[in-house]
Amino acid sequence: MKKALGAQIRLALTACLGAIAACSADAVPAANGVEDAGAEGDEPVEDDTASTGTNGHGGADGGMATGGTAGSGGAGAGGSAGAAGTAEMDAKGDAVRADDAHDGGEDGTKIIESTGVWFVFPEPYGDGGAANPIAPSIMGFADAFELSGVRMKLTLKVKGLPANRVFESRLHKLQCESDDAGGDYQNRPYPRDGSATDPAFSNSTNEAWLGFTTDADGTASAETIVNWLPRPDQANAVIIHDVMTDSGAPGAPLACTNLPF
């Protein structure tokens, strides 16, 4: 009886040990599979061919997976994401080009705008002369646009001026803080032995003139187009003069806003 029981125990132990060995043998290839899969997942990062299509992101994602198949899937996902990113960049580029095409149209591309701050000259007619008709509460902006063919459009919008009155504005050489802002800007400057008011140089094509008449509310807008662009740092302000003239000499300078090119 004891011998039979002992034999049964030995048989049971032998079967159990065999099962344990089988389990251990099965477990070892699985562990190796994880390590091999990780290595395969990492390969696309170092492989030039794989990184070309996915920028290396797919291989990196694959390396984080737990098996070779999952690693390959990661590379595929990375490639899709790269394609989507490229498509998005192309779409943004097309949008930028579309905006550029619009800016180059009839309204042109804005190249400079005034600060919106106005300087009102305290004694435009000299000591003891009439008071400035423009109040310090004047508001408005001047803008410059580059048009095709090396041309410029200069615009002016103002409010708070006397109602129903004629004014003239001109592009000037210096900023407002310097007396009369340095005189009118000329595309072809008059010669040293010449005169700034010489009609050959002081005219609406060689200078930028914007005449306007205010409405009943003291609001007005004006624009002019000239076939040139100002030289850098040589045009800096727009001045509103007393009256519009057909001669080279403008009226008294009344108000000024800086427009530094």
Secondary structure as a PSIPRED ss2 file (coil, helix, strand):
# PSIPRED VFORMAT (PSIPRED V4.0)

   1 M C   1.000  0.000  0.000
   2 K H   0.000  1.000  0.000
   3 K H   0.000  1.000  0.000
   4 A H   0.000  1.000  0.000
   5 L H   0.000  1.000  0.000
   6 G H   0.000  1.000  0.000
   7 A H   0.000  1.000  0.000
   8 Q H   0.000  1.000  0.000
   9 I H   0.000  1.000  0.000
  10 R H   0.000  1.000  0.000
  11 L H   0.000  1.000  0.000
  12 A H   0.000  1.000  0.000
  13 L H   0.000  1.000  0.000
  14 T H   0.000  1.000  0.000
  15 A H   0.000  1.000  0.000
  16 C H   0.000  1.000  0.000
  17 L H   0.000  1.000  0.000
  18 G H   0.000  1.000  0.000
  19 A H   0.000  1.000  0.000
  20 I H   0.000  1.000  0.000
  21 A H   0.000  1.000  0.000
  22 A H   0.000  1.000  0.000
  23 C H   0.000  1.000  0.000
  24 S H   0.000  1.000  0.000
  25 A H   0.000  1.000  0.000
  26 D H   0.000  1.000  0.000
  27 A H   0.000  1.000  0.000
  28 V H   0.000  1.000  0.000
  29 P H   0.000  1.000  0.000
  30 A H   0.000  1.000  0.000
  31 A H   0.000  1.000  0.000
  32 N H   0.000  1.000  0.000
  33 G H   0.000  1.000  0.000
  34 V H   0.000  1.000  0.000
  35 E H   0.000  1.000  0.000
  36 D H   0.000  1.000  0.000
  37 A H   0.000  1.000  0.000
  38 G H   0.000  1.000  0.000
  39 A H   0.000  1.000  0.000
  40 E H   0.000  1.000  0.000
  41 G H   0.000  1.000  0.000
  42 D H   0.000  1.000  0.000
  43 E H   0.000  1.000  0.000
  44 P H   0.000  1.000  0.000
  45 V H   0.000  1.000  0.000
  46 E H   0.000  1.000  0.000
  47 D C   1.000  0.000  0.000
  48 D H   0.000  1.000  0.000
  49 T H   0.000  1.000  0.000
  50 A H   0.000  1.000  0.000
  51 S H   0.000  1.000  0.000
  52 T H   0.000  1.000  0.000
  53 G H   0.000  1.000  0.000
  54 T H   0.000  1.000  0.000
  55 N C   1.000  0.000  0.000
  56 G C   1.000  0.000  0.000
  57 H H   0.000  1.000  0.000
  58 G H   0.000  1.000  0.000
  59 G H   0.000  1.000  0.000
  60 A H   0.000  1.000  0.000
  61 D H   0.000  1.000  0.000
  62 G H   0.000  1.000  0.000
  63 G H   0.000  1.000  0.000
  64 M C   1.000  0.000  0.000
  65 A C   1.000  0.000  0.000
  66 T C   1.000  0.000  0.000
  67 G C   1.000  0.000  0.000
  68 G H   0.000  1.000  0.000
  69 T H   0.000  1.000  0.000
  70 A H   0.000  1.000  0.000
  71 G H   0.000  1.000  0.000
  72 S H   0.000  1.000  0.000
  73 G H   0.000  1.000  0.000
  74 G H   0.000  1.000  0.000
  75 A H   0.000  1.000  0.000
  76 G H   0.000  1.000  0.000
  77 A H   0.000  1.000  0.000
  78 G H   0.000  1.000  0.000
  79 G H   0.000  1.000  0.000
  80 S H   0.000  1.000  0.000
  81 A H   0.000  1.000  0.000
  82 G H   0.000  1.000  0.000
  83 A H   0.000  1.000  0.000
  84 A H   0.000  1.000  0.000
  85 G H   0.000  1.000  0.000
  86 T H   0.000  1.000  0.000
  87 A H   0.000  1.000  0.000
  88 E H   0.000  1.000  0.000
  89 M H   0.000  1.000  0.000
  90 D H   0.000  1.000  0.000
  91 A H   0.000  1.000  0.000
  92 K H   0.000  1.000  0.000
  93 G H   0.000  1.000  0.000
  94 D H   0.000  1.000  0.000
  95 A H   0.000  1.000  0.000
  96 V H   0.000  1.000  0.000
  97 R H   0.000  1.000  0.000
  98 A H   0.000  1.000  0.000
  99 D H   0.000  1.000  0.000
 100 D H   0.000  1.000  0.000
 101 A H   0.000  1.000  0.000
 102 H H   0.000  1.000  0.000
 103 D H   0.000  1.000  0.000
 104 G C   1.000  0.000  0.000
 105 G C   1.000  0.000  0.000
 106 E C   1.000  0.000  0.000
 107 D C   1.000  0.000  0.000
 108 G C   1.000  0.000  0.000
 109 T E   0.000  0.000  1.000
 110 K E   0.000  0.000  1.000
 111 I E   0.000  0.000  1.000
 112 I E   0.000  0.000  1.000
 113 E E   0.000  0.000  1.000
 114 S C   1.000  0.000  0.000
 115 T C   1.000  0.000  0.000
 116 G C   1.000  0.000  0.000
 117 V C   1.000  0.000  0.000
 118 W E   0.000  0.000  1.000
 119 F E   0.000  0.000  1.000
 120 V E   0.000  0.000  1.000
 121 F C   1.000  0.000  0.000
 122 P C   1.000  0.000  0.000
 123 E C   1.000  0.000  0.000
 124 P C   1.000  0.000  0.000
 125 Y C   1.000  0.000  0.000
 126 G C   1.000  0.000  0.000
 127 D C   1.000  0.000  0.000
 128 G C   1.000  0.000  0.000
 129 G C   1.000  0.000  0.000
 130 A C   1.000  0.000  0.000
 131 A C   1.000  0.000  0.000
 132 N C   1.000  0.000  0.000
 133 P C   1.000  0.000  0.000
 134 I C   1.000  0.000  0.000
 135 A C   1.000  0.000  0.000
 136 P C   1.000  0.000  0.000
 137 S C   1.000  0.000  0.000
 138 I C   1.000  0.000  0.000
 139 M E   0.000  0.000  1.000
 140 G E   0.000  0.000  1.000
 141 F E   0.000  0.000  1.000
 142 A E   0.000  0.000  1.000
 143 D E   0.000  0.000  1.000
 144 A E   0.000  0.000  1.000
 145 F E   0.000  0.000  1.000
 146 E E   0.000  0.000  1.000
 147 L E   0.000  0.000  1.000
 148 S C   1.000  0.000  0.000
 149 G C   1.000  0.000  0.000
 150 V C   1.000  0.000  0.000
 151 R E   0.000  0.000  1.000
 152 M E   0.000  0.000  1.000
 153 K E   0.000  0.000  1.000
 154 L E   0.000  0.000  1.000
 155 T E   0.000  0.000  1.000
 156 L E   0.000  0.000  1.000
 157 K E   0.000  0.000  1.000
 158 V E   0.000  0.000  1.000
 159 K E   0.000  0.000  1.000
 160 G C   1.000  0.000  0.000
 161 L C   1.000  0.000  0.000
 162 P C   1.000  0.000  0.000
 163 A C   1.000  0.000  0.000
 164 N C   1.000  0.000  0.000
 165 R C   1.000  0.000  0.000
 166 V E   0.000  0.000  1.000
 167 F E   0.000  0.000  1.000
 168 E E   0.000  0.000  1.000
 169 S E   0.000  0.000  1.000
 170 R E   0.000  0.000  1.000
 171 L E   0.000  0.000  1.000
 172 H E   0.000  0.000  1.000
 173 K C   1.000  0.000  0.000
 174 L C   1.000  0.000  0.000
 175 Q C   1.000  0.000  0.000
 176 C C   1.000  0.000  0.000
 177 E C   1.000  0.000  0.000
 178 S C   1.000  0.000  0.000
 179 D C   1.000  0.000  0.000
 180 D C   1.000  0.000  0.000
 181 A C   1.000  0.000  0.000
 182 G C   1.000  0.000  0.000
 183 G C   1.000  0.000  0.000
 184 D E   0.000  0.000  1.000
 185 Y C   1.000  0.000  0.000
 186 Q C   1.000  0.000  0.000
 187 N C   1.000  0.000  0.000
 188 R C   1.000  0.000  0.000
 189 P C   1.000  0.000  0.000
 190 Y C   1.000  0.000  0.000
 191 P C   1.000  0.000  0.000
 192 R C   1.000  0.000  0.000
 193 D C   1.000  0.000  0.000
 194 G C   1.000  0.000  0.000
 195 S C   1.000  0.000  0.000
 196 A C   1.000  0.000  0.000
 197 T C   1.000  0.000  0.000
 198 D C   1.000  0.000  0.000
 199 P C   1.000  0.000  0.000
 200 A C   1.000  0.000  0.000
 201 F C   1.000  0.000  0.000
 202 S C   1.000  0.000  0.000
 203 N C   1.000  0.000  0.000
 204 S C   1.000  0.000  0.000
 205 T C   1.000  0.000  0.000
 206 N C   1.000  0.000  0.000
 207 E C   1.000  0.000  0.000
 208 A C   1.000  0.000  0.000
 209 W E   0.000  0.000  1.000
 210 L E   0.000  0.000  1.000
 211 G E   0.000  0.000  1.000
 212 F E   0.000  0.000  1.000
 213 T E   0.000  0.000  1.000
 214 T C   1.000  0.000  0.000
 215 D C   1.000  0.000  0.000
 216 A C   1.000  0.000  0.000
 217 D C   1.000  0.000  0.000
 218 G C   1.000  0.000  0.000
 219 T C   1.000  0.000  0.000
 220 A E   0.000  0.000  1.000
 221 S E   0.000  0.000  1.000
 222 A E   0.000  0.000  1.000
 223 E E   0.000  0.000  1.000
 224 T E   0.000  0.000  1.000
 225 I E   0.000  0.000  1.000
 226 V E   0.000  0.000  1.000
 227 N C   1.000  0.000  0.000
 228 W C   1.000  0.000  0.000
 229 L C   1.000  0.000  0.000
 230 P C   1.000  0.000  0.000
 231 R C   1.000  0.000  0.000
 232 P C   1.000  0.000  0.000
 233 D C   1.000  0.000  0.000
 234 Q C   1.000  0.000  0.000
 235 A C   1.000  0.000  0.000
 236 N C   1.000  0.000  0.000
 237 A E   0.000  0.000  1.000
 238 V E   0.000  0.000  1.000
 239 I E   0.000  0.000  1.000
 240 I E   0.000  0.000  1.000
 241 H E   0.000  0.000  1.000
 242 D C   1.000  0.000  0.000
 243 V C   1.000  0.000  0.000
 244 M C   1.000  0.000  0.000
 245 T C   1.000  0.000  0.000
 246 D C   1.000  0.000  0.000
 247 S C   1.000  0.000  0.000
 248 G C   1.000  0.000  0.000
 249 A C   1.000  0.000  0.000
 250 P C   1.000  0.000  0.000
 251 G C   1.000  0.000  0.000
 252 A C   1.000  0.000  0.000
 253 P E   0.000  0.000  1.000
 254 L E   0.000  0.000  1.000
 255 A E   0.000  0.000  1.000
 256 C E   0.000  0.000  1.000
 257 T E   0.000  0.000  1.000
 258 N E   0.000  0.000  1.000
 259 L C   1.000  0.000  0.000
 260 P C   1.000  0.000  0.000
 261 F C   1.000  0.000  0.000
